[in-house]
């Protein structure tokens, strides 16, 4: 089972998830505020509690804040022990916080699905099939440099090397089915309002076929 991790930064007003499908719900600092707003009760709360508005409540519940001067960010403290997780929050905050998240993703593992206020992002490696409405916008960007192939998009990629400095921005579906292949970890970004109409399935690699 996956974990659900909730961190600071802008999060959606609601998230269509089954909370009982997660092993553990972890909130990092002001992610606790977000969790309560979404009607989610975390199992674990971590962080230095410098950004939550509910610091006194957390301490009253017996949670001890970690030192503010530390090597890890609050988000890293939540992510570092999880091998598979979905992530809520982290969007549209401080640019240095956003960049540090990608450093954490590279150091450990990226979220399977990342829910933010203006973005829903899915991570993948290998080949995936996307079924979605014709013309629906999406963007593709890698966690690190990766060779990417696509079919079924308006502007297909034929083995180009995508990197954090070269991404497939504002592409879109050409028909109702597309395939995307990356030889490294990469992300597909969707508009949150479109995500409920998207189906993504992984294609087994040749060794497991």
C-alpha positions in Angstrom: 0.0 0.0 0.0 1.0 3.6 -0.6 1.3 6.3 1.9 -0.4 9.7 1.6 1.8 12.7 2.4 0.5 16.2 2.9 2.8 19.1 2.9 2.7 23.0 2.9 2.1 25.0 -0.2 -1.2 25.4 -2.1 -3.4 22.3 -2.3 -6.7 21.6 -4.0 -9.9 22.5 -2.4 -10.9 18.8 -2.5 -9.2 15.6 -3.6 -11.0 12.6 -5.0 -9.2 9.8 -3.1 -10.1 6.8 -1.0 -8.3 7.6 2.3 -8.7 4.0 3.4 -6.5 2.8 0.5 -3.4 4.3 2.1 -1.2 2.6 4.6 -0.3 5.8 6.6 -1.2 9.4 6.3 1.7 11.8 7.1 1.4 15.5 7.4 4.4 17.8 7.4 4.1 21.1 9.3 1.3 23.2 7.7 0.3 20.1 5.8 -1.6 19.4 9.0 -3.7 22.5 8.4 -4.4 21.3 4.8 -5.2 17.8 6.0 -7.9 19.1 8.4 -9.3 21.4 5.8 -9.7 18.4 3.5 -11.3 16.4 6.2 -8.3 14.1 6.6 -6.9 13.0 10.0 -3.1 12.3 9.7 -1.6 9.3 11.5 1.8 11.0 11.8 2.8 14.7 11.9 6.4 15.8 11.4 8.3 19.1 11.1 9.4 22.1 13.1 5.9 23.5 13.2 7.0 27.0 12.1 4.4 27.4 9.4 1.3 25.6 10.9 -1.3 27.8 12.5 -2.0 24.9 14.9 1.3 24.6 16.6 -0.2 24.8 20.1 -2.8 22.1 19.2 -0.1 19.8 17.9 2.1 20.2 21.0 -1.0 19.7 23.2 -1.5 16.4 21.4 2.0 15.3 22.4 3.8 16.0 19.1 7.3 17.4 19.6 8.6 19.8 16.9 12.0 19.0 15.5 14.7 21.7 15.6 14.2 24.6 13.1 17.9 24.4 12.2 18.2 21.1 10.4 19.5 19.6 7.2 16.2 18.2 6.0 13.1 20.2 5.0 9.8 19.3 6.6 8.7 17.7 3.3 11.9 15.6 3.3 11.2 14.4 6.8 7.8 13.1 5.6 9.1 11.6 2.3 12.4 10.0 3.3 11.0 6.8 4.8 8.2 6.2 2.2 8.9 4.0 -0.8 5.6 4.7 -2.5 3.3 7.6 -1.9 0.8 10.2 -3.2 1.5 13.8 -2.4 -0.9 16.7 -1.6 0.4 20.3 -1.5 3.6 21.9 -2.4 2.2 24.0 -5.3 2.7 27.7 -6.0 4.8 28.4 -2.9 8.3 29.7 -2.6 10.4 28.9 -5.6 13.3 27.6 -3.4 10.9 25.2 -1.7 9.6 24.0 -5.0 13.1 23.4 -6.3 14.1 21.6 -3.1 11.2 19.2 -3.6 12.7 18.0 -6.8 16.0 17.5 -5.0 14.1 15.3 -2.5 12.4 13.4 -5.3 15.8 12.6 -6.9 17.3 11.6 -3.5 14.4 9.3 -2.6 11.5 8.7 -4.9 8.9 10.9 -6.6 5.2 10.7 -5.7 3.0 8.5 -7.8 0.4 11.2 -8.0 0.9 14.8 -6.9 -2.1 16.9 -6.2 -1.7 20.7 -6.2 -4.0 23.7 -6.5 -3.3 24.3 -10.2 -1.6 21.0 -11.2 -2.1 17.3 -11.0 1.1 15.4 -11.8 1.7 11.7 -12.4 5.2 10.1 -12.3 6.2 7.2 -14.5 9.0 5.4 -16.1 9.0 2.9 -19.0 5.8 3.1 -21.1 2.3 4.2 -20.2 -0.9 4.4 -22.2 -3.1 7.5 -21.6 -6.8 7.4 -22.5 -8.3 10.9 -22.3 -10.5 13.3 -24.3 -9.3 14.5 -27.6 -7.5 17.9 -27.4 -6.9 17.6 -23.6 -3.7 19.5 -22.7 -0.8 17.9 -20.9 2.9 18.6 -20.4 5.8 16.1 -20.0 9.0 16.8 -18.0 11.6 14.5 -16.6 13.0 14.2 -13.1 16.5 14.1 -14.8 17.6 13.8 -18.4 15.6 11.1 -20.2 15.0 9.9 -23.7 11.3 10.2 -24.5 9.1 8.8 -27.3 5.4 9.6 -27.7 2.5 8.7 -30.1 -1.0 10.1 -30.1 -0.1 13.7 -29.1 -0.3 16.8 -31.2 3.5 17.3 -31.1 5.1 13.9 -30.8 8.6 13.3 -29.4 10.8 10.9 -31.2 13.6 10.1 -28.8 14.5 13.6 -27.9 16.4 14.0 -24.7 14.2 15.9 -22.3 15.7 17.5 -19.3 14.7 20.0 -16.6 15.7 22.7 -19.0 13.9 21.1 -22.1 10.3 19.9 -21.6 7.3 19.2 -23.7 5.2 22.2 -22.6 1.5 22.5 -23.4 1.2 19.5 -25.6 -2.2 17.9 -26.1 -4.0 14.7 -26.9 -4.6 14.0 -30.7 -7.4 11.5 -30.4 -8.4 9.6 -27.3 -5.3 7.4 -26.8 -1.6 8.2 -26.5 1.5 6.3 -25.5 4.5 7.9 -23.7 7.8 6.1 -23.1 10.7 7.4 -21.0 13.9 5.6 -20.1 14.0 7.5 -16.8 11.6 8.9 -14.2 9.4 11.6 -15.7 6.2 13.4 -15.0 3.0 14.1 -16.9 1.2 17.3 -15.8 -2.6 17.6 -16.2 -5.1 20.3 -15.4 -6.8 19.2 -12.1 -10.3 19.7 -13.6 -9.4 17.2 -16.4 -7.8 14.5 -14.3 -11.0 12.6 -13.5 -11.4 11.9 -17.2 -7.9 10.5 -17.6 -7.0 6.8 -17.5 -3.3 5.8 -17.2 -2.0 2.2 -17.5 1.6 1.0 -17.4 2.8 -1.3 -20.2 4.8 -4.2 -18.8 8.5 -4.1 -19.9 9.7 -6.8 -22.3 11.2 -8.9 -19.5 7.8 -9.4 -17.8 5.7 -9.9 -20.9 
